[in-house]
Amino acid sequence: MKIEIIKCLQDNYSYLIIDETNKNACVVDPSEAAPIIDFVEKNSINLKYVLNTHHHHDHIGGNKELKKKYNLK
């Protein structure tokens, strides 16, 4: 298991929890989609899930775009 910290917005972070054996991953609190998509595409990660700690925009801002692009649960 590996955790990658992804800088989002000006002062936030999202986290990718990656299973290194199959490159499946979950993103936690994606405040925006672009940095997540960039990392996932560059590293051939299979994004499968999104988790949110709470509903504020700086934690869920990227949900819709990521869910649509990767058919996330």
C-alpha positions in Angstrom: 0.0 0.0 0.0 1.3 3.4 -0.9 -0.1 6.9 -0.2 0.5 9.8 -2.5 -0.2 13.4 -1.4 -1.6 15.5 -4.2 -1.6 19.3 -3.9 -5.0 20.8 -4.8 -6.3 24.4 -4.9 -3.9 26.8 -3.2 -3.8 25.3 0.2 -5.3 21.8 0.2 -4.3 18.3 -0.4 -5.9 15.1 -1.6 -4.6 11.7 -1.0 -4.3 8.6 -3.3 -4.3 5.3 -1.5 -2.7 2.9 -4.0 -2.5 -0.9 -4.0 1.0 -1.3 -5.5 0.3 -4.9 -6.6 -2.4 -4.0 -9.1 -2.3 -0.1 -9.1 -5.9 0.2 -8.0 -6.5 3.3 -6.0 -8.9 5.4 -4.0 -8.8 9.2 -3.8 -9.6 10.9 -0.5 -11.1 14.4 -0.5 -10.5 15.4 -4.2 -11.0 19.2 -4.0 -10.3 19.5 -7.7 -10.1 16.9 -10.5 -7.2 18.1 -12.6 -4.2 17.3 -10.3 -5.7 13.9 -9.6 -6.2 13.1 -13.3 -2.7 14.3 -14.1 -1.1 12.0 -11.5 -3.3 9.0 -12.3 -2.7 9.3 -16.1 1.1 9.8 -15.7 1.4 6.8 -13.4 -1.1 4.4 -15.0 -3.2 4.2 -11.8 -6.6 2.5 -11.9 -8.7 4.9 -9.9 -11.7 3.0 -8.5 -13.1 4.8 -5.5 -13.6 8.2 -4.0 -13.9 8.9 -0.3 -14.9 12.2 1.3 -14.3 13.1 5.0 -17.1 15.7 4.8 -19.1 17.8 2.3 -17.2 21.1 2.1 -16.2 22.2 -1.4 -12.5 22.0 -0.6 -13.0 18.3 0.0 -15.6 17.4 -2.7 -15.0 19.8 -5.6 -13.5 17.2 -7.9 -16.0 14.4 -7.2 -18.4 14.8 -10.2 -15.7 15.1 -12.8 -13.7 12.2 -11.4 -16.8 10.0 -10.9 -17.8 10.7 -14.5 -14.3 10.1 -16.0 -13.5 7.0 -14.1 -16.9 5.6 -13.2 -16.0 5.7 -9.5 -17.9 4.2 -6.6 
